[in-house]
Amino acid sequence: MLKQRISELEVEIEAYNELLAELPDVFERRFQQRLDPLIERYQPLAEQVDQDQIEWPQQALPGSSEPDNIVRCLVLRLLNFLQKRQRSA
């Protein structure tokens, strides 16, 4: 009876180990599911910022002290990071 119980527990432990092995993928998929709507929402903004930089390159310099430009740079960096993150997933 003890041997049977040990066998059952070993099977259960193996099942838990398989679940643990899948856990990082589950979290990655869930993170990507939450990230996709954000990327879709901010993609037009990134394109607009890119277009603004093409039209007004002197105003879009990262070294400028205007608050606008700081926000633009941060948005661009954030969007670039999110896009790289999405491609790597």
KOLGU-494678 format. One record per atom (N, C-alpha, C): residue in three letters; z negated, y, x negated. Coordinates in steps of 0.05 Angstrom, whole numbers, plus 5000, padded with zeros to 4 digits. Last residue first. Layout:
REM residues N
AlaZYX;...
END
This chain:
REM residues 89
Ala556557674821;Ala555257474838;Ala557157264847;Ser559458044794;Ser558257844778;Ser556957624795;Arg561158394834;Arg563158234820;Arg561858004805;Gln556258634848;Gln557658474868;Gln559758294854;Arg554958904802;Arg553158694811;Arg554658514831;Lys559159274801;Lys558959074779;Lys557158844788;Gln557759564847;Gln560259414846;Gln560259204824;Leu552759774832;Leu552959584855;Leu555559434855;Phe554360104789;Phe552459874785;Phe552659674807;Asn557660464816;Asn558760294794;Asn556960054789;Leu553860694850;Leu556060544861;Leu557360364840;Leu550460934812;Leu549460734831;Leu551660564841;Arg554061294788;Arg552761084772;Arg551660864790;Leu555361614832;Leu557361464817;Leu556161234801;Val550361824844;Val551761664864;Val553861494850;Leu549262114797;Leu547561894805;Leu548861714825;Cys553462484798;Cys553262294776;Cys551562064784;Arg552262764846;Arg554862614843;Arg554662404821;Val547362984832;Val547462784854;Val550062624852;Ile549063324792;Ile547063114786;Ile547162904807;Asn552363664820;Asn553463484799;Asn551563264792;Asp548763934853;Asp551063784863;Asp551963574844;Pro545664244818;Pro544464004832;Pro546563824843;Glu548364444756;Glu548464464785;Glu547364214798;Ser548764394702;Ser546064414713;Ser546064444743;Ser552963904671;Ser552664144687;Ser549864144699;Gly554063434646;Gly552263614633;Gly551663874649;Pro557963164675;Pro555263074677;Pro553263274665;Leu562663564712;Leu561663484686;Leu558763394688;Ala565163744756;Ala564063474758;Ala562963374731;Gln567664214750;Gln565164214765;Gln563763944764;Gln572264094722;Gln570364264709;Gln567664274724;Pro575263784759;Pro573963654736;Pro571863834722;Trp576963764817;Trp575363974804;Trp573863854780;Glu580263324828;Glu581063584837;Glu579563804822;Ile577262904806;Ile580062944797;Ile580963224804;Gln572562954833;Gln572562984804;Gln575363024793;Asp574262844885;Asp573163114879;Asp573163154849;Gln575462304879;Gln577562494886;Gln576662774879;Asp570362094869;Asp572462064849;Asp574662274854;Val568062234918;Val566962354894;Val569062324872;Gln571161904951;Gln571262194955;Gln570162334930;Glu569661404933;Glu572461484931;Glu572661784934;Ala564261414946;Ala565061394918;Ala567961484914;Leu564761425002;Leu563461644988;Leu564261644958;Pro567160935013;Pro568661175018;Pro567461425004;Gln562660604994;Gln565260594981;Gln566960844987;Tyr558160595025;Tyr558360805004;Tyr560960804989;Arg558960175061;Arg558260435071;Arg558760655050;Glu559859735027;Glu561959825046;Glu561460105056;Ile554959715002;Ile557359774986;Ile559559875004;Leu551759585045;Leu551259835030;Leu553759915014;Pro553659085060;Pro553959315079;Pro553559585065;Asp552358785011;Asp555158825020;Asp555359065040;Leu546858715005;Leu548258904989;Leu550958975000;Arg545358295038;Arg544258565043;Arg545658785028;Gln548257885014;Gln548657945043;Gln547558225050;Gln545957884963;Gln548757964966;Gln549358034995;Phe540957684976;Phe541157954964;Phe544058054968;Arg542457174993;Arg541157355012;Arg541357645002;Arg544556964946;Arg546356994970;Arg545057194989;Glu539956974914;Glu542357124906;Glu544157164930;Phe536556624942;Phe535856904939;Phe538257074932;Val539656154935;Val538956254962;Val538256544961;Asp539556094880;Asp542156144894;Asp541656254922;Pro534055994871;Pro535356234860;Pro538056304874;Leu533355484902;Leu532155734909;Leu533455984897;Glu535155004883;Glu536955164900;Glu535955444906;Ala530754804857;Ala533154854841;Ala535155024857;Leu527254734900;Leu526654934880;Leu529155004863;Leu529854294925;Leu529654554938;Leu529054784919;Glu529053914885;Glu531753994892;Glu531754264907;Asn523453874886;Asn524753964862;Asn527654054867;Tyr522753664937;Tyr521753934931;Tyr523054044906;Ala524953154929;Ala526153344949;Ala525253624944;Glu521352964891;Glu524152994884;Glu525553184903;Ile516852934923;Ile516853114900;Ile519753164891;Glu518452524959;Glu517852794969;Glu517853004946;Val518852104924;Val521252194938;Val520852474948;Glu513552074908;Glu515552124888;Glu518152224901;Leu511151934957;Leu510552194945;Leu512552264923;Glu513251424964;Glu513751634983;Glu513351904972;Ser510951164919;Ser513951184921;Ser514651404941;Ile505551194933;Ile506551324909;Ile509551364910;Arg505650864978;Arg504951144981;Arg505851304957;Gln506950384954;Gln508750494974;Gln508250794978;Lys502550314922;Lys505150334910;Lys507150454929;Leu498550254961;Leu498450484943;Leu501150534930;Met500049764984;Met500050005000;Met500050254983;
END
